[in-house]
């Protein structure tokens, strides 16, 4: 499964980049395939392992912020692996065809 999520600390002022970086560090340290862009971090794995990483990322931010907002989107396709790169590769192939 793929989970795209964002964690936003609330009540800590305008600059939240340092706390967001701590959440991304949790994801990267998990060892699961992942990608971070300007809006979301996407991770790939089995339900329990992916959700455990999301929880740890939220907990890290929540330890330093009085409130945390989480946006989460899931693509659940049993038996599919490498969707993190395969989906993008498919779109890029289509674009290259014109």
CNS distance restraints for C-alpha pairs under 8 A (distance, minus, plus):
assign (resid   1 and name CA) (resid  44 and name CA) 5.61 0.50 0.50
assign (resid   1 and name CA) (resid  45 and name CA) 5.54 0.50 0.50
assign (resid   1 and name CA) (resid  46 and name CA) 6.00 0.50 0.50
assign (resid   1 and name CA) (resid  47 and name CA) 6.72 0.50 0.50
assign (resid   1 and name CA) (resid  74 and name CA) 7.07 0.50 0.50
assign (resid   1 and name CA) (resid  75 and name CA) 5.59 0.50 0.50
assign (resid   1 and name CA) (resid  76 and name CA) 4.61 0.50 0.50
assign (resid   1 and name CA) (resid  77 and name CA) 5.83 0.50 0.50
assign (resid   1 and name CA) (resid  78 and name CA) 7.06 0.50 0.50
assign (resid   1 and name CA) (resid  80 and name CA) 7.47 0.50 0.50
assign (resid   1 and name CA) (resid  81 and name CA) 7.89 0.50 0.50
assign (resid   1 and name CA) (resid  83 and name CA) 7.95 0.50 0.50
assign (resid   2 and name CA) (resid  42 and name CA) 6.62 0.50 0.50
assign (resid   2 and name CA) (resid  43 and name CA) 5.71 0.50 0.50
assign (resid   2 and name CA) (resid  44 and name CA) 4.58 0.50 0.50
assign (resid   2 and name CA) (resid  45 and name CA) 6.78 0.50 0.50
assign (resid   2 and name CA) (resid  74 and name CA) 5.64 0.50 0.50
assign (resid   2 and name CA) (resid  75 and name CA) 5.07 0.50 0.50
assign (resid   2 and name CA) (resid  76 and name CA) 6.62 0.50 0.50
assign (resid   2 and name CA) (resid  83 and name CA) 7.36 0.50 0.50
assign (resid   2 and name CA) (resid  84 and name CA) 7.07 0.50 0.50
assign (resid   3 and name CA) (resid  42 and name CA) 5.40 0.50 0.50
assign (resid   3 and name CA) (resid  43 and name CA) 5.43 0.50 0.50
assign (resid   3 and name CA) (resid  44 and name CA) 6.51 0.50 0.50
assign (resid   3 and name CA) (resid  50 and name CA) 7.26 0.50 0.50
assign (resid   3 and name CA) (resid  72 and name CA) 6.79 0.50 0.50
assign (resid   3 and name CA) (resid  73 and name CA) 5.69 0.50 0.50
assign (resid   3 and name CA) (resid  74 and name CA) 4.50 0.50 0.50
assign (resid   3 and name CA) (resid  75 and name CA) 6.50 0.50 0.50
assign (resid   4 and name CA) (resid  40 and name CA) 5.90 0.50 0.50
assign (resid   4 and name CA) (resid  41 and name CA) 5.51 0.50 0.50
assign (resid   4 and name CA) (resid  42 and name CA) 4.10 0.50 0.50
assign (resid   4 and name CA) (resid  43 and name CA) 6.57 0.50 0.50
assign (resid   4 and name CA) (resid  72 and name CA) 5.72 0.50 0.50
assign (resid   4 and name CA) (resid  73 and name CA) 5.14 0.50 0.50
assign (resid   4 and name CA) (resid  74 and name CA) 6.37 0.50 0.50
assign (resid   5 and name CA) (resid  40 and name CA) 5.29 0.50 0.50
assign (resid   5 and name CA) (resid  41 and name CA) 5.51 0.50 0.50
assign (resid   5 and name CA) (resid  42 and name CA) 6.36 0.50 0.50
assign (resid   5 and name CA) (resid  54 and name CA) 7.84 0.50 0.50
assign (resid   5 and name CA) (resid  70 and name CA) 6.93 0.50 0.50
assign (resid   5 and name CA) (resid  71 and name CA) 5.35 0.50 0.50
assign (resid   5 and name CA) (resid  72 and name CA) 4.27 0.50 0.50
assign (resid   5 and name CA) (resid  73 and name CA) 6.27 0.50 0.50
assign (resid   6 and name CA) (resid  39 and name CA) 6.85 0.50 0.50
assign (resid   6 and name CA) (resid  40 and name CA) 4.96 0.50 0.50
assign (resid   6 and name CA) (resid  41 and name CA) 6.30 0.50 0.50
assign (resid   6 and name CA) (resid  70 and name CA) 5.67 0.50 0.50
assign (resid   6 and name CA) (resid  71 and name CA) 5.27 0.50 0.50
assign (resid   6 and name CA) (resid  72 and name CA) 6.68 0.50 0.50
assign (resid   7 and name CA) (resid  20 and name CA) 6.75 0.50 0.50
assign (resid   7 and name CA) (resid  23 and name CA) 7.36 0.50 0.50
assign (resid   7 and name CA) (resid  57 and name CA) 7.72 0.50 0.50
assign (resid   7 and name CA) (resid  58 and name CA) 6.54 0.50 0.50
assign (resid   7 and name CA) (resid  61 and name CA) 7.78 0.50 0.50
assign (resid   7 and name CA) (resid  68 and name CA) 6.78 0.50 0.50
assign (resid   7 and name CA) (resid  69 and name CA) 5.81 0.50 0.50
assign (resid   7 and name CA) (resid  70 and name CA) 4.72 0.50 0.50
assign (resid   7 and name CA) (resid  71 and name CA) 6.78 0.50 0.50
assign (resid   8 and name CA) (resid  16 and name CA) 7.36 0.50 0.50
assign (resid   8 and name CA) (resid  20 and name CA) 6.90 0.50 0.50
assign (resid   8 and name CA) (resid  68 and name CA) 5.65 0.50 0.50
assign (resid   8 and name CA) (resid  69 and name CA) 5.04 0.50 0.50
assign (resid   8 and name CA) (resid  70 and name CA) 6.42 0.50 0.50
assign (resid   9 and name CA) (resid  16 and name CA) 6.52 0.50 0.50
assign (resid   9 and name CA) (resid  19 and name CA) 7.13 0.50 0.50
assign (resid   9 and name CA) (resid  20 and name CA) 7.61 0.50 0.50
assign (resid   9 and name CA) (resid  61 and name CA) 6.38 0.50 0.50
assign (resid   9 and name CA) (resid  62 and name CA) 7.21 0.50 0.50
assign (resid   9 and name CA) (resid  65 and name CA) 5.69 0.50 0.50
assign (resid   9 and name CA) (resid  66 and name CA) 7.76 0.50 0.50
assign (resid   9 and name CA) (resid  67 and name CA) 6.12 0.50 0.50
assign (resid   9 and name CA) (resid  68 and name CA) 4.62 0.50 0.50
assign (resid   9 and name CA) (resid  69 and name CA) 6.40 0.50 0.50
assign (resid  10 and name CA) (resid  65 and name CA) 6.31 0.50 0.50
assign (resid  10 and name CA) (resid  66 and name CA) 6.71 0.50 0.50
assign (resid  10 and name CA) (resid  67 and name CA) 5.05 0.50 0.50
assign (resid  10 and name CA) (resid  68 and name CA) 5.59 0.50 0.50
assign (resid  10 and name CA) (resid  69 and name CA) 7.06 0.50 0.50
assign (resid  11 and name CA) (resid  65 and name CA) 6.44 0.50 0.50
assign (resid  11 and name CA) (resid  66 and name CA) 6.14 0.50 0.50
assign (resid  11 and name CA) (resid  67 and name CA) 6.51 0.50 0.50
assign (resid  12 and name CA) (resid  16 and name CA) 7.18 0.50 0.50
assign (resid  12 and name CA) (resid  65 and name CA) 6.09 0.50 0.50
assign (resid  12 and name CA) (resid  66 and name CA) 7.72 0.50 0.50
assign (resid  16 and name CA) (resid  20 and name CA) 6.21 0.50 0.50
assign (resid  17 and name CA) (resid  21 and name CA) 6.01 0.50 0.50
assign (resid  18 and name CA) (resid  22 and name CA) 6.56 0.50 0.50
assign (resid  19 and name CA) (resid  23 and name CA) 6.64 0.50 0.50
assign (resid  19 and name CA) (resid  61 and name CA) 5.86 0.50 0.50
assign (resid  19 and name CA) (resid  64 and name CA) 7.74 0.50 0.50
assign (resid  20 and name CA) (resid  24 and name CA) 6.35 0.50 0.50
assign (resid  20 and name CA) (resid  61 and name CA) 7.21 0.50 0.50
assign (resid  21 and name CA) (resid  25 and name CA) 6.09 0.50 0.50
assign (resid  22 and name CA) (resid  26 and name CA) 6.49 0.50 0.50
assign (resid  22 and name CA) (resid  57 and name CA) 7.50 0.50 0.50
assign (resid  22 and name CA) (resid  60 and name CA) 6.87 0.50 0.50
assign (resid  22 and name CA) (resid  61 and name CA) 7.08 0.50 0.50
assign (resid  23 and name CA) (resid  27 and name CA) 6.66 0.50 0.50
assign (resid  23 and name CA) (resid  56 and name CA) 7.89 0.50 0.50
assign (resid  23 and name CA) (resid  57 and name CA) 4.41 0.50 0.50
assign (resid  23 and name CA) (resid  58 and name CA) 6.85 0.50 0.50
assign (resid  23 and name CA) (resid  60 and name CA) 6.37 0.50 0.50
assign (resid  23 and name CA) (resid  61 and name CA) 6.43 0.50 0.50
assign (resid  24 and name CA) (resid  28 and name CA) 6.22 0.50 0.50
assign (resid  24 and name CA) (resid  36 and name CA) 7.69 0.50 0.50
assign (resid  24 and name CA) (resid  41 and name CA) 7.33 0.50 0.50
assign (resid  24 and name CA) (resid  57 and name CA) 7.20 0.50 0.50
assign (resid  25 and name CA) (resid  29 and name CA) 5.97 0.50 0.50
assign (resid  26 and name CA) (resid  30 and name CA) 6.26 0.50 0.50
assign (resid  26 and name CA) (resid  53 and name CA) 7.05 0.50 0.50
assign (resid  26 and name CA) (resid  56 and name CA) 6.89 0.50 0.50
assign (resid  26 and name CA) (resid  57 and name CA) 5.67 0.50 0.50
assign (resid  27 and name CA) (resid  31 and name CA) 7.53 0.50 0.50
assign (resid  27 and name CA) (resid  32 and name CA) 7.40 0.50 0.50
assign (resid  27 and name CA) (resid  34 and name CA) 7.28 0.50 0.50
assign (resid  27 and name CA) (resid  43 and name CA) 7.57 0.50 0.50
assign (resid  27 and name CA) (resid  53 and name CA) 6.22 0.50 0.50
assign (resid  27 and name CA) (resid  54 and name CA) 7.66 0.50 0.50
assign (resid  27 and name CA) (resid  57 and name CA) 6.98 0.50 0.50
assign (resid  28 and name CA) (resid  32 and name CA) 7.21 0.50 0.50
assign (resid  28 and name CA) (resid  34 and name CA) 7.00 0.50 0.50
assign (resid  30 and name CA) (resid  53 and name CA) 6.88 0.50 0.50
assign (resid  32 and name CA) (resid  43 and name CA) 6.51 0.50 0.50
assign (resid  32 and name CA) (resid  44 and name CA) 6.25 0.50 0.50
assign (resid  32 and name CA) (resid  45 and name CA) 6.52 0.50 0.50
assign (resid  33 and name CA) (resid  43 and name CA) 5.71 0.50 0.50
assign (resid  33 and name CA) (resid  44 and name CA) 5.47 0.50 0.50
assign (resid  33 and name CA) (resid  45 and name CA) 7.50 0.50 0.50
assign (resid  33 and name CA) (resid  84 and name CA) 7.47 0.50 0.50
assign (resid  34 and name CA) (resid  41 and name CA) 7.00 0.50 0.50
assign (resid  34 and name CA) (resid  42 and name CA) 5.40 0.50 0.50
assign (resid  34 and name CA) (resid  43 and name CA) 4.26 0.50 0.50
assign (resid  34 and name CA) (resid  44 and name CA) 6.39 0.50 0.50
assign (resid  34 and name CA) (resid  84 and name CA) 7.45 0.50 0.50
assign (resid  35 and name CA) (resid  41 and name CA) 5.67 0.50 0.50
assign (resid  35 and name CA) (resid  42 and name CA) 5.30 0.50 0.50
assign (resid  35 and name CA) (resid  43 and name CA) 6.69 0.50 0.50
assign (resid  35 and name CA) (resid  84 and name CA) 7.98 0.50 0.50
assign (resid  36 and name CA) (resid  40 and name CA) 5.96 0.50 0.50
assign (resid  36 and name CA) (resid  41 and name CA) 4.19 0.50 0.50
assign (resid  36 and name CA) (resid  42 and name CA) 6.33 0.50 0.50
assign (resid  37 and name CA) (resid  41 and name CA) 6.32 0.50 0.50
assign (resid  42 and name CA) (resid  84 and name CA) 7.78 0.50 0.50
assign (resid  43 and name CA) (resid  50 and name CA) 6.88 0.50 0.50
assign (resid  43 and name CA) (resid  84 and name CA) 7.59 0.50 0.50
assign (resid  44 and name CA) (resid  50 and name CA) 6.83 0.50 0.50
assign (resid  44 and name CA) (resid  82 and name CA) 7.77 0.50 0.50
assign (resid  44 and name CA) (resid  83 and name CA) 7.62 0.50 0.50
assign (resid  44 and name CA) (resid  84 and name CA) 6.59 0.50 0.50
assign (resid  45 and name CA) (resid  49 and name CA) 6.51 0.50 0.50
assign (resid  45 and name CA) (resid  50 and name CA) 5.67 0.50 0.50
assign (resid  46 and name CA) (resid  50 and name CA) 5.99 0.50 0.50
assign (resid  47 and name CA) (resid  51 and name CA) 6.03 0.50 0.50
assign (resid  48 and name CA) (resid  52 and name CA) 6.03 0.50 0.50
assign (resid  49 and name CA) (resid  53 and name CA) 6.39 0.50 0.50
assign (resid  50 and name CA) (resid  54 and name CA) 6.40 0.50 0.50
assign (resid  51 and name CA) (resid  55 and name CA) 6.15 0.50 0.50
assign (resid  52 and name CA) (resid  56 and name CA) 6.21 0.50 0.50
assign (resid  53 and name CA) (resid  57 and name CA) 6.16 0.50 0.50
assign (resid  54 and name CA) (resid  58 and name CA) 6.21 0.50 0.50
assign (resid  55 and name CA) (resid  59 and name CA) 6.04 0.50 0.50
assign (resid  56 and name CA) (resid  60 and name CA) 6.15 0.50 0.50
assign (resid  57 and name CA) (resid  61 and name CA) 6.50 0.50 0.50
assign (resid  58 and name CA) (resid  62 and name CA) 5.89 0.50 0.50
assign (resid  58 and name CA) (resid  68 and name CA) 7.18 0.50 0.50
assign (resid  58 and name CA) (resid  70 and name CA) 7.75 0.50 0.50
assign (resid  59 and name CA) (resid  63 and name CA) 6.04 0.50 0.50
assign (resid  60 and name CA) (resid  64 and name CA) 7.23 0.50 0.50
assign (resid  61 and name CA) (resid  65 and name CA) 6.15 0.50 0.50
assign (resid  61 and name CA) (resid  68 and name CA) 7.13 0.50 0.50
assign (resid  62 and name CA) (resid  66 and name CA) 6.50 0.50 0.50
assign (resid  62 and name CA) (resid  67 and name CA) 6.46 0.50 0.50
assign (resid  62 and name CA) (resid  68 and name CA) 6.03 0.50 0.50
assign (resid  82 and name CA) (resid  86 and name CA) 5.96 0.50 0.50
assign (resid  83 and name CA) (resid  87 and name CA) 5.58 0.50 0.50
assign (resid  84 and name CA) (resid  88 and name CA) 7.24 0.50 0.50
assign (resid  85 and name CA) (resid  89 and name CA) 6.09 0.50 0.50
assign (resid  86 and name CA) (resid  90 and name CA) 6.12 0.50 0.50
assign (resid  87 and name CA) (resid  91 and name CA) 6.55 0.50 0.50
assign (resid  88 and name CA) (resid  92 and name CA) 6.17 0.50 0.50
assign (resid  89 and name CA) (resid  93 and name CA) 6.05 0.50 0.50
assign (resid  90 and name CA) (resid  94 and name CA) 6.36 0.50 0.50
assign (resid  91 and name CA) (resid  95 and name CA) 6.25 0.50 0.50
assign (resid  92 and name CA) (resid  96 and name CA) 6.15 0.50 0.50
assign (resid  93 and name CA) (resid  97 and name CA) 6.45 0.50 0.50
assign (resid  94 and name CA) (resid  98 and name CA) 6.98 0.50 0.50
